[in-house]
């Protein structure tokens, strides 16, 4: 998988993913990169929760995930992320634990638990 990261101007940095462009910006006109990273955790868990409900014909009206990010006060680094799956009162109780297990399958979360290595370098473009 390859992705081009470009600098279209101002504080904007874009990522080209196939035919899609993901815009980021530090000025509030688009998500900042770190916010987008955090959103990818909750939305990934959401994909699994949505799939679980769809396979069982359970409506997702009133279902949401509330994500809370906790940071170490000294380092200001994220040290815990809570994902609370909020369901309406009529959501079948027998599926509560299964919803948690489905959200735990999130690929983004799994990659954070077993992070990849990084190699950053400069490459000179061919003339």
N, CA and C of each residue as an Amber inpcrd file, in Angstrom:
protein
   381
   0.8430000  -1.1670000   0.0000000   0.0000000   0.0000000   0.0000000
   0.8900000   1.2320000   0.0000000   0.5760000   2.1550000  -0.8990000
   1.3200000   3.3970000  -0.9750000   0.3370000   4.5550000  -0.9620000
   0.7440000   5.6390000  -0.3580000  -0.1050000   6.8050000  -0.2220000
   0.7800000   8.0310000  -0.4540000   0.2760000   8.9970000  -1.1980000
   1.0130000  10.2500000  -1.3890000   0.5020000  11.2810000  -0.4010000
   1.4190000  11.9360000   0.2920000   1.1080000  13.0110000   1.2190000
   1.5830000  14.2960000   0.5450000   0.6550000  15.2550000   0.3420000
   0.9910000  16.4750000  -0.3810000   0.6920000  17.7070000   0.4660000
   1.2280000  18.8310000   0.0210000   1.1390000  20.0960000   0.7440000
   0.4830000  21.1330000  -0.1650000  -0.8600000  21.1730000  -0.2330000
  -1.5490000  22.0550000  -1.1720000  -1.5400000  23.5330000  -0.7990000
  -1.0540000  23.8940000   0.3590000  -0.9600000  25.3060000   0.7240000
  -1.4260000  25.5670000   2.1360000  -0.9520000  26.6560000   2.6850000
  -1.3070000  27.0230000   4.0480000  -0.8770000  25.9490000   5.0300000
  -1.7710000  25.6080000   5.9430000  -1.4840000  24.5830000   6.9470000
  -2.0770000  23.2300000   6.5510000  -2.4610000  23.0860000   5.2980000
  -3.1170000  21.8720000   4.8230000  -2.0960000  20.8270000   4.4030000
  -2.3720000  19.5890000   4.7960000  -1.5900000  18.4260000   4.3800000
  -2.6070000  17.3550000   4.0020000  -2.5330000  16.8600000   2.7720000
  -3.5000000  15.8910000   2.2650000  -2.8600000  14.5230000   2.0850000
  -3.6920000  13.4990000   2.2110000  -3.2580000  12.1220000   1.9410000
  -4.1190000  11.5770000   0.8080000  -3.4780000  11.1020000  -0.2440000
  -4.1760000  10.5040000  -1.3800000  -4.2560000   8.9970000  -1.1560000
  -5.4920000   8.4970000  -0.9800000  -5.7260000   7.0680000  -0.7950000
  -6.5250000   6.5780000  -1.9970000  -5.8400000   6.0650000  -2.9890000
  -6.5280000   5.6670000  -4.2140000  -7.1690000   6.8940000  -4.8360000
  -8.4840000   6.8410000  -5.0650000  -9.2040000   7.9650000  -5.6600000
  -9.6980000   8.9750000  -4.6260000  -9.4610000   8.7130000  -3.3560000
  -9.9430000   9.5900000  -2.2860000  -8.8210000  10.4640000  -1.7520000
  -9.1960000  11.6750000  -1.3530000  -8.2410000  12.5780000  -0.7190000
  -8.7350000  12.8530000   0.6960000  -7.8690000  12.6120000   1.6610000
  -8.1740000  12.9290000   3.0530000  -7.4420000  14.2230000   3.3780000
  -8.2290000  15.2540000   3.6790000  -7.6520000  16.5650000   3.9830000
  -7.4370000  16.7070000   5.4740000  -6.2990000  17.2740000   5.8420000
  -6.0570000  17.6620000   7.2250000  -5.6100000  19.1160000   7.2160000
  -5.8340000  19.7840000   8.3300000  -5.4600000  21.1790000   8.3990000
  -5.3500000  21.5690000   9.8600000  -4.3810000  22.3670000  10.1660000
  -4.1820000  22.8200000  11.5470000  -4.9990000  24.0700000  11.8670000
  -5.7550000  24.6070000  10.8790000  -6.5000000  25.8470000  11.1140000
  -7.9730000  25.6270000  11.4610000  -8.3930000  24.3810000  11.6080000
  -9.7700000  24.0950000  11.9810000 -10.7140000  23.9070000  10.8100000
 -10.2460000  24.0780000   9.5730000 -11.1160000  23.8860000   8.4150000
 -11.2510000  22.4160000   8.0190000 -10.4430000  21.5760000   8.5810000
 -10.4730000  20.1230000   8.3810000  -9.8620000  19.5220000   9.6510000
 -10.0580000  18.2160000   9.8550000  -9.4460000  17.6270000  11.0580000
  -7.9240000  17.7900000  11.0490000  -7.3640000  18.0000000  12.2290000
  -5.9060000  17.9740000  12.3700000  -5.4760000  16.5040000  12.2910000
  -4.2480000  16.2420000  11.8730000  -3.8170000  14.8520000  11.7330000
  -4.0300000  14.0020000  12.9890000  -3.7290000  14.5480000  14.1680000
  -3.8880000  13.7380000  15.3810000  -5.3600000  13.4670000  15.6700000
  -6.2220000  14.4430000  15.4190000  -7.6560000  14.2300000  15.5810000
  -8.1740000  13.1730000  14.6380000  -7.6650000  13.1810000  13.4100000
  -8.0540000  12.1680000  12.4330000  -7.5890000  10.7790000  12.8860000
  -6.3900000  10.7210000  13.4310000  -5.8720000   9.4670000  13.9830000
  -6.7920000   8.9380000  15.0850000  -7.1660000   9.8180000  16.0250000
  -8.0540000   9.3930000  17.1110000  -9.4210000   8.9960000  16.5790000
  -9.9270000   9.7390000  15.6000000 -11.2250000   9.4030000  15.0120000
 -11.1830000   8.0390000  14.3270000 -10.0270000   7.6710000  13.7870000
  -9.9300000   6.3700000  13.1120000 -10.1220000   5.2150000  14.0920000
  -9.7840000   5.4240000  15.3490000  -9.9670000   4.3740000  16.3580000
 -11.4650000   4.1610000  16.6100000 -12.1770000   5.2330000  16.9000000
 -13.6020000   5.1240000  17.1870000 -14.4160000   4.6840000  15.9840000
 -14.0830000   5.2190000  14.8040000 -14.8520000   4.8340000  13.6210000
 -14.5640000   3.3970000  13.2130000 -13.3510000   2.9360000  13.4340000
 -13.0330000   1.5320000  13.1540000 -13.8510000   0.6220000  14.0660000
 -13.8730000   0.9180000  15.3530000 -14.7040000   0.1350000  16.2790000
 -16.1600000   0.2160000  15.8420000 -16.5710000   1.3940000  15.3710000
 -17.9370000   1.5800000  14.9100000 -18.2930000   0.7070000  13.7230000
 -17.3540000   0.4990000  12.8200000 -17.5880000  -0.3790000  11.6620000
 -17.9240000  -1.7890000  12.1420000 -17.2150000  -2.2670000  13.1520000
 -17.4670000  -3.6070000  13.6780000 -18.7960000  -3.6810000  14.4260000
 -19.1300000  -2.6450000  15.1780000 -20.4160000  -2.6020000  15.8830000
 -21.5520000  -2.5590000  14.8600000 -21.3980000  -1.7330000  13.8370000
 -22.4020000  -1.6340000  12.7840000 -22.6040000  -2.9830000  12.0940000
 -21.5050000  -3.6320000  11.7420000 -21.5910000  -4.9430000  11.0940000
 -22.2870000  -5.9680000  11.9760000 -21.9790000  -5.9570000  13.2660000
 -22.6140000  -6.8750000  14.2120000 -24.1260000  -6.6790000  14.1930000
 -24.5450000  -5.4240000  14.2840000 -25.9810000  -5.1250000  14.3180000
 -26.6500000  -5.4810000  12.9900000 -26.0030000  -5.1520000  11.8960000
 -26.5940000  -5.4300000  10.5910000 -26.7730000  -6.9220000  10.3640000
 -25.7960000  -7.7290000  10.7690000 -25.9030000  -9.1840000  10.5820000
 -27.0700000  -9.7800000  11.3530000 -27.4680000  -9.1230000  12.4290000
 -28.5520000  -9.6400000  13.2710000 -29.8660000  -8.8810000  13.0750000
 -29.8620000  -7.9380000  12.1580000 -31.0670000  -7.1580000  11.9120000
 -31.4520000  -6.2480000  13.0650000 -30.4660000  -5.8460000  13.8520000
 -30.7200000  -4.9620000  14.9950000 -30.5760000  -3.5170000  14.5250000
 -31.6000000  -2.6920000  14.6950000 -31.4830000  -1.2890000  14.2870000
 -30.4000000  -0.5690000  15.0860000 -29.7340000   0.3550000  14.4310000
 -28.6690000   1.1120000  15.1010000 -29.1440000   2.4970000  15.5410000
 -30.4500000   2.7580000  15.4350000 -30.9910000   4.0220000  15.9340000
 -30.7010000   4.1100000  17.4310000 -30.0750000   5.1890000  17.8380000
 -29.7710000   5.3730000  19.2590000 -28.4870000   4.7020000  19.7080000
 -27.8100000   3.9710000  18.8160000 -26.5270000   3.3460000  19.1580000
 -25.4220000   4.3280000  18.7710000 -24.4720000   4.5220000  19.6660000
 -23.3120000   5.3540000  19.3560000 -22.1400000   4.9070000  20.2110000
 -20.9750000   5.3350000  19.8210000 -19.7720000   5.0850000  20.6140000
 -19.2800000   6.4360000  21.1200000 -19.0560000   6.5260000  22.4100000
 -18.4620000   7.7220000  23.0020000 -17.0070000   7.3660000  23.3050000
 -16.1150000   8.1060000  22.6850000 -14.6830000   7.8660000  22.8600000
 -14.1130000   8.9510000  23.7580000 -13.4110000   8.5280000  24.7980000
 -12.7540000   9.4670000  25.7090000 -11.2510000   9.1870000  25.6830000
 -10.5050000  10.2520000  25.4900000  -9.0510000  10.1440000  25.3950000
  -8.4470000  10.7210000  26.6680000  -7.6240000   9.9430000  27.3210000
  -6.9580000  10.3590000  28.5580000  -5.4650000  10.4790000  28.2890000
  -4.8880000  11.5700000  28.7780000  -3.4620000  11.7930000  28.5630000
  -2.7390000  11.9140000  29.8940000  -1.4890000  11.5020000  29.8830000
  -0.6210000  11.6650000  31.0430000  -0.3880000  13.1600000  31.2340000
  -0.6490000  13.6960000  32.4310000  -0.5110000  15.1420000  32.6300000
   0.9160000  15.6570000  32.4830000   1.8930000  14.7970000  32.6840000
   3.2820000  15.2300000  32.5840000   3.7590000  15.1880000  31.1370000
   3.5900000  14.0470000  30.4790000   4.0930000  13.8880000  29.1130000
   3.1080000  14.3960000  28.0610000   1.8450000  14.5360000  28.4430000
   0.7600000  14.9190000  27.5450000   0.5300000  13.8970000  26.4400000
   1.0670000  12.7080000  26.6140000   0.8670000  11.6130000  25.6690000
  -0.3870000  10.8330000  26.0760000  -1.1170000  10.3740000  25.0840000
  -2.3110000   9.5740000  25.3540000  -1.8840000   8.2990000  26.0600000
  -2.5130000   8.0000000  27.2020000  -2.1700000   6.7640000  27.9060000
  -3.3690000   5.8290000  28.0600000  -4.5620000   6.3030000  27.6870000
  -5.7290000   5.4110000  27.7260000  -6.8230000   5.9990000  26.8400000
  -7.5160000   5.1110000  26.1660000  -8.6750000   5.5010000  25.3670000
  -9.8350000   4.6180000  25.7940000 -10.9310000   5.2560000  26.1780000
 -12.1410000   4.5240000  26.5520000 -13.1320000   4.6070000  25.4010000
 -13.7220000   3.4790000  25.0660000 -14.7930000   3.4200000  24.0830000
 -16.0240000   2.8860000  24.7930000 -17.0220000   3.7300000  24.9490000
 -18.2800000   3.3190000  25.5710000 -19.3270000   3.1810000  24.4820000
 -19.8300000   1.9730000  24.3000000 -20.8860000   1.7330000  23.3250000
 -22.2060000   2.0070000  24.0280000 -22.8730000   3.0560000  23.5970000
 -24.1370000   3.4760000  24.2010000 -25.2660000   2.8870000  23.3590000
 -26.1740000   2.1770000  24.0350000 -27.3030000   1.5550000  23.3370000
 -28.6090000   2.0390000  23.9480000 -29.6840000   2.0340000  23.1640000
 -30.9850000   2.4370000  23.7060000 -31.5280000   1.3690000  24.6540000
 -32.5020000   1.7210000  25.4900000 -33.0510000   0.7800000  26.4720000
 -33.6010000  -0.5120000  25.8670000 -34.0750000  -0.4510000  24.6260000
 -34.6710000  -1.6520000  24.0250000 -33.6460000  -2.5120000  23.2730000
 -32.3620000  -2.1480000  23.3520000 -31.3320000  -2.9680000  22.7000000
 -31.2270000  -4.2920000  23.4510000 -31.2290000  -5.4220000  22.7350000
 -31.2090000  -6.7200000  23.4240000 -29.9950000  -6.8810000  24.3550000
 -30.2810000  -7.0640000  25.6380000 -29.2170000  -7.1720000  26.6360000
 -28.2870000  -8.3570000  26.3600000 -28.8080000  -9.4070000  25.7720000
 -27.9790000 -10.5920000  25.4990000 -26.8270000 -10.2810000  24.5310000
 -26.8830000  -9.1310000  23.8440000 -25.8330000  -8.7700000  22.8890000
 -24.8440000  -7.7350000  23.4240000 -25.0150000  -7.2660000  24.6340000
 -24.1230000  -6.2210000  25.1650000 -22.6570000  -6.6630000  25.1430000
 -22.3480000  -7.8140000  25.7010000 -20.9560000  -8.2880000  25.7300000
 -20.4330000  -8.5700000  24.3280000 -21.3000000  -9.0650000  23.4570000
 -20.8950000  -9.3590000  22.0810000 -20.5530000  -8.0770000  21.3260000
 -21.2330000  -6.9840000  21.6400000 -20.8900000  -5.6990000  21.0250000
 -19.4710000  -5.2850000  21.3940000 -19.1250000  -5.4640000  22.6590000
 -17.7720000  -5.1380000  23.1150000 -16.7540000  -6.0070000  22.3810000
 -17.0440000  -7.2960000  22.2740000 -16.1200000  -8.1940000  21.5610000
 -15.9910000  -7.7980000  20.0950000 -17.0770000  -7.3550000  19.4840000
 -16.9960000  -6.9470000  18.0790000 -16.1420000  -5.6870000  17.9420000
 -16.3370000  -4.7020000  18.8130000 -15.5370000  -3.4810000  18.7650000
 -14.0600000  -3.7780000  19.0110000 -13.7830000  -4.7820000  19.8230000
 -12.3920000  -5.1710000  20.1120000 -11.6720000  -5.7110000  18.8790000
 -12.3980000  -6.0370000  17.8330000 -11.7830000  -6.5590000  16.6100000
 -11.2080000  -5.4540000  15.7300000 -11.3980000  -4.2030000  16.1100000
 -10.9490000  -3.0570000  15.3300000  -9.4810000  -3.2050000  14.9150000
  -9.2380000  -3.1050000  13.6260000  -7.8740000  -3.2580000  13.0930000
  -6.9570000  -2.1260000  13.5460000  -7.4800000  -0.9170000  13.6920000
  -6.6550000   0.2030000  14.1460000  -6.1630000  -0.0710000  15.5680000
  -7.0790000  -0.4990000  16.4360000  -6.7200000  -0.8270000  17.8260000
  -5.6850000  -1.9460000  17.8600000  -5.8830000  -2.9670000  17.0520000
  -4.9360000  -4.0900000  17.0350000  -3.5440000  -3.6400000  16.5940000
  -3.4810000  -2.6830000  15.6580000  -2.1750000  -2.1830000  15.2310000
  -1.5130000  -1.3260000  16.3080000  -2.3110000  -0.6520000  17.1000000
  -1.7310000   0.1110000  18.2090000  -1.1980000  -0.8200000  19.2930000
  -1.8690000  -1.9290000  19.4800000  -1.4240000  -2.8960000  20.4770000
  -0.1510000  -3.6090000  20.0400000   0.0790000  -3.7010000  18.7420000
   1.2850000  -4.3080000  18.1670000   1.8050000  -3.3580000  17.0890000
   2.4280000  -2.2470000  17.4950000   2.7490000  -1.1900000  16.5320000
   3.7930000  -1.6050000  15.4990000   3.6720000  -1.0250000  14.3030000
   4.6820000  -1.2760000  13.2720000   5.9510000  -0.4800000  13.5700000
   7.0270000  -0.8340000  12.9070000   8.2380000  -0.0130000  13.0030000
   8.1300000   1.0890000  11.9430000   8.8710000   2.1590000  12.1250000
   8.8530000   3.2750000  11.1940000  10.2440000   3.4970000  10.6280000
  10.2990000   3.8480000   9.3550000  11.5500000   4.2590000   8.7230000
  11.2290000   5.5500000   7.9760000  11.8840000   6.6270000   8.3530000
  11.6750000   7.9260000   7.7230000  12.9860000   8.3010000   7.0490000
  12.9120000   8.7100000   5.7800000  14.1210000   9.0700000   5.0580000
  13.7910000  10.1210000   4.0100000  14.8030000  10.7150000   3.4200000
  14.6560000  11.6630000   2.3150000  15.0590000  10.9670000   1.0330000
  14.2510000  11.1390000  -0.0100000  14.5500000  10.5840000  -1.3250000
  14.5460000  11.7180000  -2.3250000  15.5570000  11.8100000  -3.1660000
  15.6320000  12.8540000  -4.1870000  14.8360000  12.4130000  -5.3930000
  13.9260000  13.2940000  -5.8420000  13.0790000  12.9990000  -6.9980000
  13.9300000  12.9560000  -8.2490000  13.6720000  12.0070000  -9.1300000
  14.3930000  11.9130000 -10.3920000  14.0300000  13.1020000 -11.2720000
  15.0360000  13.6570000 -12.0000000  14.7730000  14.8290000 -12.8640000
  13.8340000  14.5070000 -14.0080000
